[in-house]
Amino acid sequence: LIFNAELWGIIDGLVLIQNRHYDGVLIQTNNLEMIKAIQDFSLSSSNSAIIRRIHHLLLNVGL
């Protein structure tokens, strides 16, 4: 539950970045499990809609 809440926090931040057209943004977290889940993600194999959304937003904001 906490893991999903932190992922939604990343999504909210990425949407804000996208809407305000920020450049040079640094996203920080102390949740290593979340970082690994995002980094190890494969668009074709993951069933996590939240992580798919994060990757889509990362592509859109150029991070």
N, C-alpha and C positions, 0 to 999 in steps of 0.2 A: 504494500500500500504506500509506504514512504517512497519506495523506488519509483512508482508511477507518478507520485506527486512531484518528485524532483524532475522527472522527464517532462511533465507538463510545464514546470517552471522554465526548462530549456526552450520548449516550444513558445511559451509566452514571450521570452526574451528575443527569440529569433523573429517572431512576428513584429515585435517592436522595432528591431533592427531593420527589417524589410520595409516597414511603413515609413520610417524616418530617414531611410537611405544613409545610414551610418557607414563609415569606413573604418577599418583598423580596429575592429572590436575583438576583445578577448573574453572568452566564456570560461569561467572558473567554477569548479565543483570539487568537493572533497570525497565524492562517492566513486571509488575506483570501479565498483561493479557496474555502475551506470556508464562510465567512460568506456570500459571494455565492451559492454553491450552495444554501444553506438559505434565503436571502432570495428568490431568484429562482424558487424551487420552486413548481410548480402541482400540486395533488393529482391532477388529471385527466391531466397530460401526462408526469409523471416516471416513469421506470422504475427509480429508485433506491429500493429498499426501505428502506435505511438512512435516507435523508432523509424518506421517508414516515413512518417510525417516529418520527423527531425531531419532525416537525410534529404527529403524534398526541399525543406526550407534552407538547409545548408547550401544546396545547389543554387537556389534562387538568390541568396544573399552573397554568394561567391566565397564562402568560407570553406 
